[in-house]
């Protein structure tokens, strides 16, 4: 499985990286070891992923959350959004739809 980081997702990473300098490393490690059965299935091939932050000593439960879309045709995992559990307890369905639409738009430009 490969990953694709869209510009929409990169903007979120950039904002969070100020508070979590090791974020990219933590995210890549988690995505490399990710298996579909590990994630929490949300629907529409979207999974919720817990990410342990090396910048905090709280484990996965107090770390970061990311939602990722599994693009089956290309065997591609595409992160939709990422947030700190300290800042936001969860995101709404509307927010998730917003991120999903933005990422799908970018993907469609790449694969058409």
Buried (B, 14 or more C-beta within 10 A) or exposed (E): EEBBBBEBBEEBBEEBEEEBEEBEEBBEBBBEEBEEEEBEEBEEBBBBBBBBBBBBEEEBEBBBBBBBBBBEEBEBBBBBBBBBBEEEEEBEEEBBEBBBEBBBEBBEEEEE
